[in-house]
Amino acid sequence: IPQIVELTDTTQIARTGPNLGYSLLFQPQGVKAVATAKIGTWVRLKLSDSEAAWVAEEKIKYLPSGTPIPQSSISFIKNESTADKTKLIFNLSEKLPFRVEQSTNPPALTLTIYYATSNVNFIRYDTKRKIIENIQWMQPEKRVFQLKVLLRLKQQWGYDVYYENNNLILEINRAPRWADNLNGLKICVDAGHSEDNGAIGPTGLMEKEVNLQIAKKVKSLLESHGAKVILTRSGMEHVPLYHRPKIALESKADIFMSIHNNSHPDGINPMVYNGTSIY
């Protein structure tokens, strides 16, 4: 009898293996999946015949024996647009795991929904659509539904995926509007680390302190050019990792910037090997 589990965290991360890299990001509370194995405190979820992901056992609950395997057919996809964003709405039978992948050439977002089967006859486009060029769906394997959204955006300005009841919503942002300087832009600046020190330099200087001082300077510079700036922390208070982008989302920031100072391994001369990394 398959063991069904439900995610209990509000922003669950599923990984490629126990405590390894990211597989699925920010799965919401209430998503169901099939559990097939356990190593220590990690539980393996079967997403499809070819793909699995691992979650921390403390962030799931086991559902009663005999709970049906999560599944849904997708028969209708709705597109709604507003002045600053467009939404794709999928009516599902229950909350299912998903993944979003971004590509730039051509500009597109690919949404994969696990435990879902296509029954799509047509897709309704918003007649005023300014963001979406075309929508293509496919069923790459059994119970895996995939949607590719080709965009009319030279520069992508972010997306969000969330559930409203059992409706899965993919929300795609338009480029924000701002004046000659940065008036009209809202920017969330995150000073990396706080409870944890981050990297520690040879003098004992802690990364979390350097990050904060840079963040405050960046805030001052941005505000001098007209931007509105939100800091995720203004001192050494603890801000959990996944709460930081949540602050940016809830404040409706146009840009989220996280500042860090990385370290070299022992034996590498930082006076020779240095510079900046932007992701």
C-alpha positions in Angstrom: 0.0 0.0 0.0 1.6 3.3 -1.0 2.5 5.6 1.8 1.1 9.1 1.2 2.6 12.2 2.9 1.6 15.8 3.1 4.1 18.7 3.4 3.6 20.8 6.6 6.1 23.6 6.1 4.9 26.8 4.4 7.9 26.9 2.0 9.2 23.4 1.8 12.5 22.6 -0.1 12.9 19.2 -1.7 16.4 18.0 -2.4 18.3 15.7 -4.8 19.4 13.5 -1.8 19.6 13.6 2.0 20.9 17.1 2.7 22.1 17.6 -0.8 21.3 20.2 -3.6 17.9 21.7 -4.4 15.4 19.7 -6.5 12.0 21.5 -5.9 11.9 25.0 -4.4 9.2 26.5 -2.2 6.6 23.8 -2.2 3.6 25.1 -0.2 1.9 23.6 2.8 -0.6 20.9 1.9 1.2 19.4 -1.1 0.8 15.6 -1.2 3.3 13.0 -2.5 4.2 9.3 -2.4 6.9 8.4 0.1 9.0 5.3 -0.9 12.1 5.3 1.4 13.8 6.8 4.4 17.5 7.4 5.4 17.9 8.8 8.9 15.7 11.8 9.1 15.2 12.2 5.3 12.2 10.8 3.4 12.3 10.1 -0.4 9.3 11.2 -2.5 8.6 9.5 -5.8 7.6 12.2 -8.2 7.5 10.1 -11.3 8.9 6.9 -12.8 12.2 8.7 -13.4 12.5 11.3 -10.7 12.6 11.4 -6.9 13.2 14.1 -4.3 14.0 14.1 -0.6 12.5 16.1 2.3 13.2 16.4 6.0 10.8 14.1 8.0 10.1 16.8 10.5 8.4 18.8 7.8 5.9 16.2 6.6 3.0 14.2 8.1 2.1 10.6 7.2 -1.4 10.3 6.0 -3.6 7.2 7.0 -3.0 3.9 5.3 -5.2 3.7 2.2 -5.1 7.4 1.4 -5.4 7.6 -2.4 -2.3 8.4 -4.5 -2.4 12.1 -5.3 -3.5 12.8 -8.8 -5.4 15.3 -11.0 -6.3 15.8 -14.6 -5.8 19.2 -16.2 -8.5 20.1 -18.7 -8.7 23.9 -18.7 -6.0 26.6 -18.5 -7.1 30.1 -17.9 -5.1 33.3 -18.6 -5.9 36.6 -16.8 -3.9 39.8 -17.2 -3.7 43.0 -15.1 -1.6 46.2 -15.6 1.5 44.7 -14.0 1.2 40.9 -14.3 -0.5 38.0 -15.9 -1.8 34.8 -14.3 -2.1 31.2 -15.6 -4.7 29.3 -13.5 -4.9 25.5 -13.3 -7.8 23.9 -11.5 -6.5 20.8 -9.8 -8.2 18.1 -7.7 -5.6 18.6 -4.9 -2.3 20.3 -4.2 0.5 18.6 -6.2 4.3 19.1 -6.4 5.6 21.4 -9.1 8.8 22.9 -10.6 9.4 26.1 -12.6 12.4 26.5 -14.9 13.5 29.7 -16.5 15.1 30.1 -19.9 16.3 33.2 -21.7 16.8 32.1 -25.4 13.9 32.2 -26.2 12.5 33.8 -23.1 10.2 31.3 -21.4 9.0 29.6 -18.2 8.5 25.9 -18.1 6.1 24.6 -15.4 6.1 20.9 -14.5 3.3 19.5 -12.4 3.8 16.0 -10.9 0.9 13.4 -10.5 -1.0 15.3 -13.2 -2.4 14.1 -16.5 -3.4 16.3 -19.5 -7.0 16.5 -20.7 -6.4 19.8 -22.3 -8.7 20.6 -25.2 -7.9 24.3 -25.5 -6.1 27.1 -23.7 -7.9 30.5 -23.2 -5.7 33.5 -23.9 -6.4 36.9 -22.5 -7.1 39.1 -25.6 -5.0 41.9 -24.2 -2.0 39.7 -23.4 1.2 41.7 -23.5 3.5 39.2 -21.7 2.6 35.8 -23.2 3.6 35.0 -26.8 2.5 31.4 -26.9 1.6 28.5 -24.5 2.5 24.9 -25.3 1.7 21.8 -23.2 3.1 18.3 -23.2 3.0 15.0 -21.3 6.7 14.0 -21.2 5.9 10.9 -19.1 3.1 9.2 -17.3 1.5 11.5 -14.7 3.9 14.4 -15.4 2.3 17.5 -17.0 4.5 20.2 -18.5 3.6 23.7 -19.8 6.0 25.9 -21.7 5.1 29.6 -21.6 6.9 31.6 -24.3 7.2 35.3 -23.3 7.3 38.6 -25.1 9.8 40.0 -22.6 13.4 40.8 -23.4 14.1 41.0 -19.7 12.2 38.7 -17.3 11.0 40.4 -14.1 10.2 37.5 -11.9 7.3 35.1 -11.3 5.5 33.5 -8.4 3.8 30.1 -8.1 1.2 29.5 -5.4 -2.1 27.8 -4.6 -5.5 29.4 -3.9 -7.5 26.4 -2.6 -6.7 23.8 -5.3 -6.0 26.3 -8.0 -2.4 26.4 -8.9 -1.5 29.9 -10.1 1.6 30.9 -12.1 2.0 34.7 -11.9 4.4 36.4 -14.3 5.5 40.0 -13.7 5.7 42.8 -16.3 8.6 45.2 -16.2 8.0 47.9 -13.5 7.7 51.5 -14.5 10.1 54.1 -13.2 11.1 57.7 -14.0 14.5 59.0 -15.3 16.2 58.1 -12.0 14.9 55.2 -9.8 11.6 56.9 -8.7 8.9 54.2 -8.7 11.2 51.3 -8.1 11.0 49.3 -4.8 14.1 47.3 -4.0 14.6 44.8 -1.2 18.2 44.6 0.1 19.1 41.6 2.1 22.3 41.5 4.3 23.2 37.8 4.2 23.5 35.8 7.4 22.7 37.0 11.0 22.3 34.2 13.5 25.1 32.4 11.7 28.3 34.4 11.2 28.9 33.5 7.6 32.6 33.5 6.5 35.1 34.8 9.1 38.2 36.7 7.9 41.8 36.3 9.3 41.3 39.3 11.7 38.0 37.7 13.0 35.8 40.1 11.1 32.5 38.3 10.5 30.7 38.3 7.1 27.3 39.1 8.7 28.7 42.4 9.9 30.3 43.3 6.5 27.1 42.4 4.7 25.1 44.7 6.9 27.4 47.7 6.5 27.3 47.2 2.7 23.5 46.8 2.7 23.1 50.1 4.6 25.4 51.9 2.2 23.6 50.4 -0.8 20.3 51.6 0.8 21.6 55.1 1.1 22.8 55.2 -2.5 19.6 53.8 -3.9 17.5 56.2 -1.9 19.6 59.1 -3.1 18.5 58.1 -6.7 14.8 58.0 -5.8 14.2 54.3 -5.1 12.3 53.0 -2.1 14.3 50.5 -0.2 13.4 47.7 2.3 16.1 46.0 4.4 15.4 42.4 5.5 17.4 43.2 8.7 18.8 46.5 10.1 20.9 44.9 12.9 22.0 41.5 14.1 18.4 40.2 14.6 17.9 36.7 13.3 16.0 36.5 10.0 15.4 32.9 8.8 16.7 32.1 5.3 13.4 31.5 3.6 11.7 34.5 5.3 14.0 36.9 3.4 12.5 36.4 -0.1 9.1 36.3 1.7 9.7 39.9 2.9 10.4 41.0 -0.7 7.3 39.3 -1.9 5.0 40.7 0.8 6.4 44.2 0.3 5.9 43.8 -3.5 9.5 44.7 -4.3 10.5 44.9 -7.9 14.1 43.7 -7.2 15.5 41.4 -4.5 19.2 41.8 -3.8 21.1 39.6 -1.4 24.6 40.7 -0.4 27.3 38.2 0.7 31.1 38.1 1.1 32.4 34.7 0.2 35.6 33.0 1.5 38.5 31.2 -0.2 39.8 27.8 1.0 42.9 27.8 3.1 46.1 28.4 1.1 44.5 30.7 -1.6 45.8 34.2 -1.7 42.9 36.6 -1.7 45.1 39.5 -2.8 45.5 37.6 -6.1 42.2 35.8 -6.5 39.4 38.3 -5.9 36.5 40.0 -7.6 32.7 39.8 -7.6 30.1 37.2 -8.5 26.6 38.0 -9.6 23.9 35.3 -10.0 
